[in-house]
Amino acid sequence: MHVEDQNDPTRLRELLDGTRDELDRLRLMLDVLGTVDLETGILNRNGLLESLERGRRWMSRRGDIFGAMVVRFPDLPRLDPSHPDDLETIKHLAATIGAGVREVDEVGRLDDVTFAASLADLNPGAIHVVADRVGQMLTKTSANRPEVGPFRIGAVEVLNAGHLPAMIVQTCEALADNAEGGHAAIGQI
């Protein structure tokens, strides 16, 4: 930049706008390619899909059943992870769901109102136990944090390695959308 450009407000605004555009492009690339939400530190949609793909490959090799769970909070206001209170709410909800699943399972956030878990190496029929435990924990959280509102759970036990991760998540989302508030709708695919 030339010396005369350093004092030109129009030129400085153009440079600033160009820098902001580049940062937005880089953030988008990270969102598309990354598996962890940089603001919250939990898995994003890509990370959850990758975790389900690992379960699918493991099932192909060993035959182990795995599962997935989606938790929707339809009345949850839009949370901004850059705001400390909102970030704390996001992390609290993810931790509550994480406390209801096993250590080998992975929890993340699909969108503003939807969290999910990839459930590795399940015993047949165990999806009910996991969904009930998560539901009980979320009932307590909803009572203590009324701003969270009601939740709906959709969960599936995957019995066939031919199902793609995105389809597994879509099935869980559809089940969650049809579940009664505070309850789980469970299926097998």
Backbone as a printed PyTorch tensor [residue, N CA C, xyz], in Angstrom:
tensor([[[  0.8500,  -1.1640,   0.0000],
         [  0.0000,   0.0000,   0.0000],
         [  0.8990,   1.2310,   0.0000]],

        [[  0.5750,   2.1760,  -0.8250],
         [  1.3330,   3.4190,  -0.9020],
         [  0.9870,   4.3140,   0.2710]],

        [[  1.8870,   5.2690,   0.5470],
         [  1.6950,   6.1830,   1.6700],
         [  0.3950,   6.9680,   1.5230]],

        [[  0.0890,   7.4150,   0.3050],
         [ -1.1380,   8.1940,   0.1190],
         [ -2.3920,   7.3380,   0.3390]],

        [[ -2.3040,   6.0070,   0.1010],
         [ -3.4370,   5.1100,   0.3330],
         [ -3.7310,   4.9200,   1.8170]],

        [[ -2.7180,   5.0800,   2.6730],
         [ -2.8910,   4.8680,   4.1100],
         [ -3.8300,   5.8940,   4.7280]],

        [[ -3.9560,   7.0430,   4.1440],
         [ -4.8010,   8.0890,   4.7070],
         [ -6.1340,   8.2410,   3.9770]],

        [[ -6.3760,   7.4320,   2.9690],
         [ -7.6130,   7.5080,   2.2020],
         [ -8.6660,   6.5920,   2.8330]],

        [[ -9.6970,   7.1760,   3.4970],
         [-10.7100,   6.3580,   4.1780],
         [-11.4460,   5.4100,   3.2410]],

        [[-11.6870,   5.8220,   2.0180],
         [-12.3900,   4.9580,   1.0670],
         [-11.5550,   3.7250,   0.7550]],

        [[-10.2730,   3.9350,   0.5200],
         [ -9.3690,   2.8160,   0.2130],
         [ -9.2350,   1.8830,   1.4230]],

        [[ -9.1620,   2.4520,   2.6260],
         [ -9.0580,   1.6340,   3.8300],
         [-10.3250,   0.7960,   4.0330]],

        [[-11.5060,   1.3770,   3.7480],
         [-12.7650,   0.6280,   3.8510],
         [-12.7910,  -0.5220,   2.8380]],

        [[-12.2930,  -0.2640,   1.6390],
         [-12.2400,  -1.3090,   0.6130],
         [-11.3380,  -2.4590,   1.0600]],

        [[-10.1970,  -2.1110,   1.6280],
         [ -9.2790,  -3.1430,   2.1240],
         [ -9.9030,  -3.9290,   3.2750]],

        [[-10.5760,  -3.2310,   4.1770],
         [-11.2370,  -3.8800,   5.3020],
         [-12.3480,  -4.8070,   4.8110]],

        [[-13.1450,  -4.3380,   3.8500],
         [-14.2060,  -5.1730,   3.2830],
         [-13.6240,  -6.4090,   2.6080]],

        [[-12.5300,  -6.2400,   1.8950],
         [-11.8730,  -7.3770,   1.2440],
         [-11.3710,  -8.3900,   2.2620]],

        [[-10.8270,  -7.8940,   3.3700],
         [-10.3420,  -8.7720,   4.4300],
         [-11.5060,  -9.5170,   5.0820]],

        [[-12.6150,  -8.8290,   5.3170],
         [-13.7990,  -9.4770,   5.9020],
         [-14.3430, -10.5520,   4.9650]],

        [[-14.3950, -10.2530,   3.6730],
         [-14.8660, -11.2410,   2.7030],
         [-13.9790, -12.4860,   2.7200]],

        [[-12.6820, -12.2840,   2.7870],
         [-11.7460, -13.4040,   2.8300],
         [-11.9410, -14.2220,   4.1060]],

        [[-12.1380, -13.5590,   5.2410],
         [-12.3930, -14.2790,   6.4980],
         [-13.6890, -15.0790,   6.4170]],

        [[-14.7340, -14.5040,   5.8400],
         [-15.9980, -15.2230,   5.6700],
         [-15.8060, -16.4560,   4.7940]],

        [[-15.0310, -16.3140,   3.7350],
         [-14.7550, -17.4440,   2.8430],
         [-13.9880, -18.5380,   3.5810]],

        [[-13.0010, -18.1510,   4.3830],
         [-12.2190, -19.1310,   5.1410],
         [-13.0750, -19.8190,   6.2020]],

        [[-13.9650, -19.0570,   6.8610],
         [-14.8770, -19.6740,   7.8390],
         [-15.7830, -20.6970,   7.1730]],

        [[-16.2890, -20.3640,   6.0020],
         [-17.1460, -21.2860,   5.2580],
         [-16.3730, -22.5560,   4.9030]],

        [[-15.1360, -22.3960,   4.4760],
         [-14.3070, -23.5670,   4.1610],
         [-14.1210, -24.4390,   5.3930]],

        [[-13.8650, -23.8130,   6.5450],
         [-13.7020, -24.5810,   7.7790],
         [-14.9950, -25.2970,   8.1400]],

        [[-16.1310, -24.6270,   7.9690],
         [-17.4170, -25.2540,   8.2570],
         [-17.6550, -26.4490,   7.3480]],

        [[-17.2920, -26.3070,   6.0840],
         [-17.5300, -27.3750,   5.1210],
         [-16.5640, -28.5300,   5.3480]],

        [[-15.3200, -28.2250,   5.6300],
         [-14.2950, -29.2500,   5.7410],
         [-14.0620, -29.7380,   7.1680]],

        [[-14.3430, -28.8860,   8.1360],
         [-14.0580, -29.2290,   9.5180],
         [-15.0930, -30.1560,  10.1180]],

        [[-14.7070, -30.8210,  11.2040],
         [-15.6180, -31.7300,  11.8960],
         [-16.0170, -31.2080,  13.2650]],

        [[-15.3620, -30.1490,  13.7100],
         [-15.6480, -29.5700,  15.0200],
         [-16.0220, -28.1090,  14.8430]],

        [[-17.0930, -27.7040,  15.5060],
         [-17.5000, -26.3010,  15.4930],
         [-16.4640, -25.5180,  16.2850]],

        [[-15.8070, -24.5860,  15.6510],
         [-14.7090, -23.8600,  16.2870],
         [-15.1740, -23.0060,  17.4620]],

        [[-16.4140, -22.5300,  17.4310],
         [-16.9020, -21.6740,  18.5110],
         [-17.3210, -22.4660,  19.7420]],

        [[-17.8960, -23.6450,  19.5500],
         [-18.4010, -24.4120,  20.6870],
         [-17.4700, -25.5400,  21.1140]],

        [[-16.6320, -26.0090,  20.2000],
         [-15.7350, -27.1070,  20.5190],
         [-16.3900, -28.4790,  20.4520]],

        [[-17.6510, -28.5510,  19.9900],
         [-18.3120, -29.8420,  19.8660],
         [-18.4110, -30.2120,  18.3860]],

        [[-18.7170, -31.4610,  18.1190],
         [-18.8200, -31.8980,  16.7290],
         [-19.8990, -31.1100,  15.9900]],

        [[-19.6380, -30.8470,  14.7280],
         [-20.6510, -30.2370,  13.8670],
         [-21.2910, -31.3510,  13.0350]],

        [[-22.1240, -30.9930,  12.0780],
         [-22.8020, -31.9890,  11.2350],
         [-21.7800, -32.9020,  10.5550]],

        [[-20.7000, -32.3240,  10.0200],
         [-19.6750, -33.1380,   9.3500],
         [-19.0630, -34.1470,  10.3110]],

        [[-18.7760, -33.7000,  11.5230],
         [-18.1890, -34.5990,  12.5180],
         [-19.1090, -35.7400,  12.8940]],

        [[-20.3950, -35.4330,  13.0250],
         [-21.3600, -36.4830,  13.3420],
         [-21.5160, -37.4680,  12.1920]],

        [[-21.5620, -36.9430,  10.9700],
         [-21.6560, -37.8430,   9.8070],
         [-20.4170, -38.7320,   9.7070]],

        [[-19.2630, -38.1680,  10.0040],
         [-18.0240, -38.9540,   9.9790],
         [-18.0570, -40.0460,  11.0430]],

        [[-18.5740, -39.7140,  12.2270],
         [-18.6820, -40.6960,  13.2950],
         [-19.6310, -41.8330,  12.8990]],

        [[-20.7550, -41.4880,  12.2750],
         [-21.6900, -42.5190,  11.8020],
         [-21.0640, -43.3640,  10.6960]],

        [[-20.2480, -42.7530,   9.8620],
         [-19.5640, -43.5170,   8.8090],
         [-18.5980, -44.5230,   9.4350]],

        [[-17.9220, -44.1350,  10.5130],
         [-17.0440, -45.0950,  11.1990],
         [-17.8620, -46.2640,  11.7370]],

        [[-19.0390, -45.9820,  12.3080],
         [-19.9150, -47.0440,  12.7920],
         [-20.3630, -47.9660,  11.6720]],

        [[-20.6580, -47.3760,  10.5410],
         [-21.0900, -48.1490,   9.3650],
         [-19.9660, -49.0650,   8.8650]],

        [[-18.7480, -48.5450,   8.8060],
         [-17.6110, -49.3700,   8.3650],
         [-17.3290, -50.4920,   9.3690]],

        [[-17.4530, -50.1680,  10.6510],
         [-17.2310, -51.1650,  11.6990],
         [-18.2840, -52.2710,  11.5740]],

        [[-19.5360, -51.8680,  11.2930],
         [-20.6030, -52.8430,  11.1190],
         [-20.3150, -53.7430,   9.9120]],

        [[-19.8110, -53.1740,   8.8350],
         [-19.4840, -53.9600,   7.6470],
         [-18.4300, -55.0090,   7.9530]],

        [[-17.4650, -54.6670,   8.7890],
         [-16.3820, -55.5970,   9.1160],
         [-16.7860, -56.6180,  10.1760]],

        [[-17.4540, -56.1300,  11.2280],
         [-17.6960, -57.0010,  12.3840],
         [-19.1600, -57.3300,  12.6280]],

        [[-20.0530, -56.6070,  12.0050],
         [-21.4750, -56.8650,  12.2130],
         [-22.0600, -56.1860,  13.4400]],

        [[-21.2930, -55.3290,  14.1040],
         [-21.7860, -54.6550,  15.3140],
         [-22.8850, -53.6580,  14.9840]],

        [[-23.9520, -53.6900,  15.7450],
         [-25.0580, -52.7420,  15.5900],
         [-24.6110, -51.3930,  16.1350]],

        [[-25.0200, -50.3250,  15.4800],
         [-24.7760, -48.9810,  16.0090],
         [-26.0660, -48.1920,  15.8840]],

        [[-26.0440, -46.9700,  16.3620],
         [-27.2640, -46.1800,  16.3160],
         [-26.9780, -44.6980,  16.2380]],

        [[-28.0610, -43.9600,  16.1520],
         [-27.9660, -42.5010,  16.1210],
         [-29.1780, -41.9340,  16.8510]],

        [[-28.9980, -40.7420,  17.3700],
         [-30.0620, -40.0690,  18.0860],
         [-30.0300, -38.5910,  17.7480]],

        [[-31.1940, -38.0260,  17.5290],
         [-31.3320, -36.5970,  17.3050],
         [-32.2210, -36.0470,  18.4070]],

        [[-31.8170, -34.9120,  18.9660],
         [-32.6220, -34.2320,  19.9790],
         [-32.9340, -32.8410,  19.4570]],

        [[-34.2190, -32.5710,  19.3090],
         [-34.6650, -31.2600,  18.8190],
         [-35.2770, -30.4740,  19.9700]],

        [[-34.9710, -29.1870,  19.9690],
         [-35.5580, -28.2320,  20.9060],
         [-36.3010, -27.2040,  20.0610]],

        [[-37.5350, -27.5000,  19.6410],
         [-38.2210, -26.6620,  18.6540],
         [-38.4810, -25.2250,  19.1150]],

        [[-38.5700, -24.9900,  20.4190],
         [-38.8400, -23.6400,  20.9230],
         [-37.5820, -22.9060,  21.3870]],

        [[-36.4440, -23.5190,  21.1990],
         [-35.1860, -22.9060,  21.6280],
         [-34.9170, -21.6690,  20.7920]],

        [[-34.6850, -20.5280,  21.4470],
         [-34.3610, -19.3370,  20.6510],
         [-33.0040, -19.5250,  19.9750]],

        [[-32.7880, -18.7770,  18.8930],
         [-31.5030, -18.8580,  18.1840],
         [-30.3870, -18.4740,  19.1450]],

        [[-29.4040, -19.3440,  19.2630],
         [-28.2850, -19.1170,  20.1730],
         [-27.0600, -18.6910,  19.3730]],

        [[-26.4190, -17.6450,  19.8450],
         [-25.2200, -17.1230,  19.2030],
         [-24.0080, -17.5940,  20.0000]],

        [[-23.2090, -18.5330,  19.4540],
         [-22.0650, -19.0610,  20.2010],
         [-21.0410, -18.0030,  20.6060]],

        [[-21.0770, -16.8290,  19.9690],
         [-20.1260, -15.7780,  20.3650],
         [-20.5990, -15.0390,  21.6270]],

        [[-21.8500, -15.2530,  22.0180],
         [-22.3760, -14.6500,  23.2480],
         [-22.1420, -15.6400,  24.3950]],

        [[-21.4780, -15.2280,  25.4800],
         [-21.1060, -16.1690,  26.5510],
         [-22.2820, -16.9630,  27.1340]],

        [[-23.4270, -16.3320,  27.3600],
         [-24.5690, -17.0580,  27.9290],
         [-25.1050, -18.0990,  26.9550]],

        [[-25.1700, -17.7300,  25.6700],
         [-25.6430, -18.6680,  24.6600],
         [-24.6670, -19.8350,  24.4980]],

        [[-23.3760, -19.5210,  24.5050],
         [-22.3580, -20.5710,  24.4000],
         [-22.4850, -21.5390,  25.5770]],

        [[-22.7230, -21.0030,  26.7490],
         [-22.8730, -21.8490,  27.9360],
         [-24.0930, -22.7560,  27.7920]],

        [[-25.1880, -22.2390,  27.2440],
         [-26.3970, -23.0440,  27.0280],
         [-26.1210, -24.1630,  26.0260]],

        [[-25.4630, -23.8510,  24.9340],
         [-25.1220, -24.8620,  23.9240],
         [-24.2740, -25.9660,  24.5490]],

        [[-23.2380, -25.5750,  25.2670],
         [-22.3560, -26.5640,  25.8850],
         [-23.0830, -27.3740,  26.9500]],

        [[-23.9860, -26.7230,  27.6910],
         [-24.7410, -27.4230,  28.7260],
         [-25.6490, -28.4910,  28.1070]],

        [[-26.3450, -28.1280,  27.0260],
         [-27.2170, -29.1020,  26.3750],
         [-26.4110, -30.2700,  25.8080]],

        [[-25.2840, -29.9780,  25.1640],
         [-24.4340, -31.0510,  24.6380],
         [-23.9030, -31.9350,  25.7650]],

        [[-23.5210, -31.3200,  26.8760],
         [-23.0090, -32.0910,  28.0150],
         [-24.1070, -32.9400,  28.6450]],

        [[-25.3190, -32.4200,  28.7130],
         [-26.4370, -33.1890,  29.2650],
         [-26.7080, -34.4210,  28.4070]],

        [[-26.7390, -34.2280,  27.0960],
         [-26.9340, -35.3670,  26.1930],
         [-25.7590, -36.3270,  26.3300]],

        [[-24.5500, -35.7800,  26.3960],
         [-23.3530, -36.5990,  26.5620],
         [-23.3600, -37.4100,  27.8450]],

        [[-23.9460, -36.8620,  28.9030],
         [-24.0230, -37.5820,  30.1780],
         [-25.0030, -38.7500,  30.1000]],

        [[-25.9390, -38.6860,  29.1570],
         [-26.9190, -39.7530,  29.0030],
         [-26.4760, -40.8780,  28.0920]],

        [[-25.4100, -40.6560,  27.3400],
         [-24.8830, -41.7010,  26.4710],
         [-23.5890, -42.2390,  27.0800]],

        [[-22.9910, -43.2030,  26.4280],
         [-21.7690, -43.7950,  26.9660],
         [-20.5350, -43.0070,  26.5240]],

        [[-19.4130, -43.2700,  27.1420],
         [-18.1760, -42.5640,  26.8080],
         [-17.7310, -42.8130,  25.3710]],

        [[-18.0840, -43.9470,  24.8040],
         [-17.6770, -44.2710,  23.4250],
         [-18.5310, -43.5530,  22.3870]],

        [[-19.6470, -42.9670,  22.8230],
         [-20.5500, -42.2790,  21.9080],
         [-20.0980, -40.8390,  21.7260]],

        [[-20.5010, -40.2330,  20.6140],
         [-20.0950, -38.8620,  20.3180],
         [-21.3230, -37.9740,  20.1470]],

        [[-21.2220, -36.7630,  20.7050],
         [-22.3400, -35.8100,  20.6770],
         [-21.9060, -34.5640,  19.9240]],

        [[-22.8440, -33.9900,  19.1800],
         [-22.5590, -32.7570,  18.4600],
         [-23.8380, -31.9920,  18.1930]],

        [[-23.7000, -30.9520,  17.4080],
         [-24.8130, -30.0500,  17.1070],
         [-25.0090, -29.9880,  15.6000]],

        [[-26.2320, -30.2690,  15.1620],
         [-26.5390, -30.2490,  13.7350],
         [-26.9240, -28.8610,  13.2450]],

        [[-27.6970, -28.1340,  14.0490],
         [-28.1210, -26.7790,  13.6970],
         [-28.5220, -26.0520,  14.9720]],

        [[-29.1630, -24.9020,  14.8300],
         [-29.4820, -24.0620,  15.9880],
         [-30.3460, -24.7480,  17.0420]],

        [[-31.2060, -25.6670,  16.6450],
         [-32.1320, -26.2880,  17.5940],
         [-31.9770, -27.8070,  17.6720]],

        [[-30.9600, -28.3520,  17.0130],
         [-30.8320, -29.8050,  16.9180],
         [-29.4530, -30.2840,  17.3230]],

        [[-29.4420, -31.2160,  18.2640],
         [-28.2250, -31.8870,  18.6930],
         [-28.3420, -33.3450,  18.2690]],

        [[-27.2290, -34.0510,  18.2260],
         [-27.2650, -35.4480,  17.8110],
         [-26.1580, -36.2300,  18.5010]],

        [[-26.3300, -37.5510,  18.4930],
         [-25.3070, -38.4390,  19.0400],
         [-25.1460, -39.6340,  18.1160]],

        [[-23.9190, -40.0410,  17.9460],
         [-23.5770, -41.2680,  17.2330],
         [-23.3170, -42.3110,  18.3090]],

        [[-24.0380, -43.4150,  18.2380],
         [-24.0040, -44.4320,  19.2910],
         [-23.3060, -45.6820,  18.7670]],

        [[-22.1090, -45.9260,  19.2450],
         [-21.2790, -47.0260,  18.7500],
         [-21.6360, -48.3440,  19.4360]],

        [[-21.4820, -49.4380,  18.6950],
         [-21.5170, -50.7900,  19.2410],
         [-22.6440, -51.0030,  20.2660]],

        [[-23.8680, -50.9520,  19.7800],
         [-25.0390, -51.1390,  20.6500],
         [-25.4140, -52.6110,  20.7660]],

        [[-25.9440, -52.9690,  21.9190],
         [-26.5820, -54.2680,  22.0530],
         [-27.9720, -54.1530,  21.4380]],

        [[-28.4810, -55.2210,  20.8300],
         [-29.8280, -55.1510,  20.2460],
         [-30.8580, -54.6880,  21.2900]],

        [[-31.6590, -53.7060,  20.9160],
         [-32.6860, -53.1720,  21.8050],
         [-32.2060, -52.1140,  22.7750]],

        [[-30.9110, -51.8580,  22.8460],
         [-30.3660, -50.9040,  23.8120],
         [-30.6920, -49.4540,  23.4730]],

        [[-31.1330, -49.1940,  22.2610],
         [-31.4490, -47.8160,  21.8700],
         [-32.5440, -47.2380,  22.7710]],

        [[-33.4650, -48.0770,  23.2230],
         [-34.5250, -47.6270,  24.1250],
         [-33.9450, -47.1460,  25.4560]],

        [[-32.9870, -47.8900,  25.9740],
         [-32.3660, -47.5350,  27.2500],
         [-31.6470, -46.1900,  27.1350]],

        [[-30.8980, -46.0210,  26.0600],
         [-30.1460, -44.7820,  25.8530],
         [-31.1070, -43.6030,  25.6950]],

        [[-32.1250, -43.7610,  24.8680],
         [-33.0840, -42.6770,  24.6460],
         [-33.8220, -42.3090,  25.9320]],

        [[-34.2000, -43.3130,  26.7190],
         [-34.8780, -43.0350,  27.9990],
         [-33.9600, -42.2750,  28.9550]],

        [[-32.7060, -42.7010,  29.0360],
         [-31.7520, -42.0390,  29.9420],
         [-31.5210, -40.5870,  29.5180]],

        [[-31.3320, -40.3480,  28.2290],
         [-31.1510, -38.9770,  27.7370],
         [-32.4140, -38.1630,  28.0080]],

        [[-33.5840, -38.7620,  27.7600],
         [-34.8440, -38.0780,  28.0100],
         [-35.0130, -37.6740,  29.4710]],

        [[-34.6550, -38.5510,  30.3860],
         [-34.7450, -38.2300,  31.8190],
         [-33.8280, -37.0670,  32.1740]],

        [[-32.6330, -37.0710,  31.6480],
         [-31.6830, -35.9960,  31.9550],
         [-32.1610, -34.6680,  31.3660]],

        [[-32.7130, -34.7150,  30.1530],
         [-33.1950, -33.4910,  29.5260],
         [-34.4550, -32.9620,  30.2030]],

        [[-35.2620, -33.8460,  30.7660],
         [-36.4380, -33.4050,  31.5170],
         [-36.0030, -32.5590,  32.7090]],

        [[-34.9670, -32.9860,  33.3970],
         [-34.4270, -32.2030,  34.5240],
         [-33.8700, -30.8710,  34.0370]],

        [[-33.1540, -30.8990,  32.9290],
         [-32.5860, -29.6590,  32.3790],
         [-33.7010, -28.7000,  31.9810]],

        [[-34.7420, -29.1970,  31.3360],
         [-35.8630, -28.3430,  30.9180],
         [-36.5530, -27.7110,  32.1200]],

        [[-36.6420, -28.4580,  33.2100],
         [-37.2630, -27.9200,  34.4230],
         [-36.4060, -26.8010,  35.0290]],

        [[-35.0930, -26.9630,  34.9700],
         [-34.1760, -25.9730,  35.5490],
         [-33.8790, -24.8020,  34.6210]],

        [[-34.0960, -25.0090,  33.3370],
         [-33.8200, -23.9780,  32.3300],
         [-35.0290, -23.8340,  31.4160]],

        [[-36.0450, -23.0960,  31.8520],
         [-37.2660, -22.9970,  31.0490],
         [-37.0470, -22.4060,  29.6550]],

        [[-35.9910, -21.6210,  29.4630],
         [-35.7280, -21.0380,  28.1420],
         [-35.4070, -22.0900,  27.0880]],

        [[-34.9900, -23.2790,  27.5310],
         [-34.6670, -24.3650,  26.6140],
         [-35.9450, -24.8960,  25.9630]],

        [[-37.0210, -24.9120,  26.7000],
         [-38.2880, -25.3970,  26.1730],
         [-38.3250, -26.9090,  26.0810]],

        [[-39.3700, -27.4360,  25.4600],
         [-39.5130, -28.8920,  25.3470],
         [-38.5140, -29.4730,  24.3480]],

        [[-38.3110, -30.7570,  24.4470],
         [-37.4180, -31.4600,  23.5290],
         [-38.1650, -32.6250,  22.9140]],

        [[-37.6370, -33.1010,  21.8080],
         [-38.1550, -34.2900,  21.1190],
         [-36.9620, -35.1190,  20.6730]],

        [[-37.0510, -36.4070,  20.8780],
         [-35.9420, -37.2980,  20.5380],
         [-36.3710, -38.2510,  19.4260]],

        [[-35.4990, -38.4050,  18.4440],
         [-35.6550, -39.4260,  17.4130],
         [-34.4030, -40.2760,  17.4140]],

        [[-34.5640, -41.5910,  17.5210],
         [-33.3940, -42.4640,  17.6010],
         [-33.6170, -43.7130,  16.7600]],

        [[-32.5430, -44.1850,  16.1670],
         [-32.6140, -45.4200,  15.3830],
         [-31.4620, -46.3480,  15.7300]],

        [[-31.7970, -47.6200,  15.6750],
         [-30.8160, -48.6820,  15.7440],
         [-30.5380, -49.0680,  14.2980]],

        [[-29.2840, -49.0370,  13.8920],
         [-28.9290, -49.3530,  12.5050],
         [-28.5640, -50.8330,  12.4270]],

        [[-29.3410, -51.5740,  11.6500],
         [-29.1550, -53.0200,  11.5290],
         [-28.5570, -53.4280,  10.1870]],

        [[-28.3550, -52.4390,   9.3050],
         [-27.8640, -52.7230,   7.9580],
         [-26.8130, -51.6750,   7.5940]],

        [[-25.6200, -52.1080,   7.2850],
         [-24.5140, -51.1920,   6.9700],
         [-24.7040, -50.4680,   5.6390]],

        [[-25.7560, -50.7820,   4.9060],
         [-25.9960, -50.1270,   3.6260],
         [-26.5910, -48.7340,   3.7540]],

        [[-26.9990, -48.3390,   4.9360],
         [-27.6010, -47.0180,   5.1200],
         [-26.5190, -45.9440,   5.2460]],

        [[-26.6190, -44.9220,   4.4280],
         [-25.6460, -43.8320,   4.4630],
         [-25.8870, -42.9390,   5.6750]],

        [[-24.8250, -42.3630,   6.2400],
         [-24.9630, -41.5170,   7.4300],
         [-25.9890, -40.3920,   7.2840]],

        [[-26.0260, -39.7150,   6.1440],
         [-26.9810, -38.6130,   5.9680],
         [-28.4180, -39.1290,   6.0470]],

        [[-28.6590, -40.3230,   5.5070],
         [-29.9990, -40.9070,   5.5670],
         [-30.3510, -41.3140,   7.0000]],

        [[-29.3780, -41.7860,   7.7360],
         [-29.5950, -42.1460,   9.1470],
         [-30.0150, -40.9060,   9.9350]],

        [[-29.3060, -39.8040,   9.7210],
         [-29.6420, -38.5530,  10.4210],
         [-31.0310, -38.0740,  10.0010]],

        [[-31.3380, -38.1320,   8.7160],
         [-32.6700, -37.7160,   8.2390],
         [-33.7730, -38.5540,   8.8750]],

        [[-33.5410, -39.8300,   9.0300],
         [-34.5250, -40.7040,   9.6640],
         [-34.7290, -40.2980,  11.1210]],

        [[-33.6310, -40.0300,  11.8230],
         [-33.7240, -39.5790,  13.2250],
         [-34.4560, -38.2390,  13.3170]],

        [[-34.1660, -37.3330,  12.3920],
         [-34.8360, -36.0250,  12.3980],
         [-36.3370, -36.1800,  12.1780]],

        [[-36.7200, -37.0510,  11.2580],
         [-38.1450, -37.2820,  11.0010],
         [-38.8190, -37.8930,  12.2290]],

        [[-38.1510, -38.8310,  12.8780],
         [-38.6990, -39.4110,  14.1050],
         [-38.8460, -38.3500,  15.1910]],

        [[-37.8440, -37.4920,  15.3490],
         [-37.9100, -36.4340,  16.3570],
         [-39.0550, -35.4770,  16.0550]],

        [[-39.2390, -35.1480,  14.7920],
         [-40.3220, -34.2370,  14.4100],
         [-41.6920, -34.8280,  14.7410]],

        [[-41.8070, -36.1570,  14.7270],
         [-43.0790, -36.8210,  15.0060],
         [-43.2440, -37.2530,  16.4620]],

        [[-42.1860, -37.0880,  17.2610],
         [-42.2650, -37.4780,  18.6740],
         [-43.0820, -36.4530,  19.4600]],

        [[-43.6800, -36.9240,  20.5400],
         [-44.3750, -36.0060,  21.4440],
         [-43.3190, -35.2380,  22.2170]],

        [[-43.6600, -34.0110,  22.6280],
         [-42.7300, -33.2170,  23.4320],
         [-42.3150, -33.9630,  24.6830]],

        [[-41.0040, -33.9900,  24.9370],
         [-40.4760, -34.6640,  26.1190],
         [-40.3550, -36.1670,  25.9790]],

        [[-40.5540, -36.6850,  24.7790],
         [-40.5050, -38.1400,  24.5650],
         [-39.6230, -38.4920,  23.3660]],

        [[-39.4080, -39.7940,  23.2250],
         [-38.5980, -40.3090,  22.1240],
         [-39.4380, -41.1580,  21.1870]],

        [[-39.1590, -41.0210,  19.8990],
         [-39.6900, -41.9300,  18.8880],
         [-38.5050, -42.7450,  18.4110]],

        [[-38.6400, -44.0690,  18.4700],
         [-37.5100, -44.9560,  18.2140],
         [-37.8390, -45.9110,  17.0780]],

        [[-36.8290, -46.1840,  16.2530],
         [-37.0310, -47.1100,  15.1460],
         [-35.7820, -47.9080,  14.8480]],

        [[-35.8980, -48.7520,  13.8570],
         [-34.7700, -49.5450,  13.3640],
         [-34.7130, -49.3630,  11.8490]],

        [[-33.5020, -49.3310,  11.3380],
         [-33.3360, -49.2850,   9.8860],
         [-32.2530, -50.2490,   9.4770]]])
